[in-house]
Amino acid sequence: MPVHTEVASAHEGQGIAGRLTEELYAIAGREGAAVAPLCSYVVKWAERHPEQAPAASDGLMRAALDKVRTDPTAW
């Protein structure tokens, strides 16, 4: 469960985070898995690309948030 997208400051603004996020959703789609976006970048990207980023169910989002609350090392 990837929960955070981070790009070194030297590489910011080059579209790397967007490509990582796009590939995350593509892999999830191929594998029939849902993505629960917790990273603020991924949340914003998903809002801008709803055709590539299906919305996560409320149950999945609750489970993901519970996971990072109970296991901070997951973040």
Rosetta blueprint (number, residue, H / E / L):
1 M L
2 P L
3 V L
4 H L
5 T L
6 E L
7 V L
8 A L
9 S H
10 A H
11 H H
12 E L
13 G L
14 Q L
15 G L
16 I H
17 A H
18 G H
19 R H
20 L H
21 T H
22 E H
23 E H
24 L H
25 Y H
26 A H
27 I H
28 A H
29 G H
30 R H
31 E H
32 G L
33 A L
34 A L
35 V L
36 A L
37 P L
38 L L
39 C L
40 S H
41 Y H
42 V H
43 V H
44 K H
45 W H
46 A H
47 E H
48 R H
49 H L
50 P L
51 E L
52 Q L
53 A L
54 P L
55 A L
56 A L
57 S L
58 D H
59 G H
60 L H
61 M H
62 R H
63 A H
64 A H
65 L H
66 D H
67 K H
68 V H
69 R H
70 T H
71 D L
72 P H
73 T H
74 A H
75 W L
